[in-house]
Amino acid sequence: MIELDNVAYNYGGGELLNNVSVQLSPGAFYFLTGPSGAGKTTLLKMCYGALAPTAGQVRAFNMDVRGLDRDQMAMLRRRVGVVHQDCRFLDHLSLLENIALPLTVSGRDLAQEEDNLRELLNWVGLAERAHALPPELSGGERQRAALARAVILSPDVIIADEPTGNVDWEMSQRLLRLLVELNNMGKTIMVATHDLPLIRAAKNQVQARVLRISNRQLQLAGVDL
């Protein structure tokens, strides 16, 4: 689905990643770990076309990401849902309107999507917060809203960058369960995290591959957590 082949990335005159190769398989679950500043976010951005590698090739759904035109890139973004680390929202729009933004941008009729939106809000446990504004949300609510927004177009791949970084342990487990549910639906999941206890806790819920960035390269830490 998404393949990085001998990818390198230079940043600020220095080499951040070098000779990175990985293939994200359909229906698989991945954790990406490594120390702060190792390049986790950079690697994720290359997976969905937000950054171009300095060297090597990134292929997504049998297309060379570097050569995509605007329409093809838009289609890629619909097939890859992203939960960003900073969870940005438009503060003047309600939670429901923020979650529905991908539908609006893609030209969908929101009236026809009302049932799907309601079901999605129930799934992430935010039905009662539908009309709240982003500044009124807790950290956990923002993360769950970000996940809902990322999956609203039913992407094939969900990429989450430190989704549990600003929430407590109980909410971390709740977010993990939602991601596992998506994986059970056949979605490919990639979660970047430095939370090793979270990875260990996942072993009873999902079989995952753990990828570790070390010394600018990517290593397979293990299949069974």
Steps between C-alpha positions, in 0.01 A plus 500: 500500500771745604865420436817693583800380302849611612359833614717776647410841636731790571391780730683821576817379337506177699381151422192401699415170329709280273441180304151446644295223340162376620177375349166554673287197422120495473332437835821515704562693822828683558654692786778743411725590789830669569637791705370854459652661192579165338278572200169325578282789384717550192463134404123518544478816287685326219249213517209730414680740269537802730880479460706376209809290574844638424586166342321174432140437401162504674220307334139510616231281343735421209574866428830686537407771750760740362327515161140548614302794365256696714201271432701186566639646823146587611396141435797374701402721793151348491642149522734585788343642815739692724475581870748782551692546820366852562129428422419831333139607467312808384391659828193673354352170378334239719656161560255347254583758232873447552464124465291548185753729330649224279150428372443869427832536318429191288161637397281255691144592596506518881125444521548159337786421739305582817456137608866420438609805699276405791632143495859625490444734795349215699796278412752744646271584794442863407131507407417726794780740406398546137429871535789587732771732369862374491620722791237331717637150437733304725821349363341158469196640323721684253696183423183298444360779280825500301469123451138536387599767250783281370272204427190680374585434134559129580871499410700182443784614725490693828818673617507636854787715628533474880122474547535430873770755576276746685246272668495284811544122507128422498444715192808348335339159538172628359673644194693177455177298503355724228809449285485124555135504393597677179770241442244222552296664223795444266664843527878532501611687812829680569542658844807705586560502874772512762258344751651154546244399769227566243672271250535229765134538598398448138637145489172351626293689246687487171795339327720791400837564348720740693727720288775694673701793362857478624812668361297645209385156386189288549516170684236232552480460876268201492174354374350381830499774759 
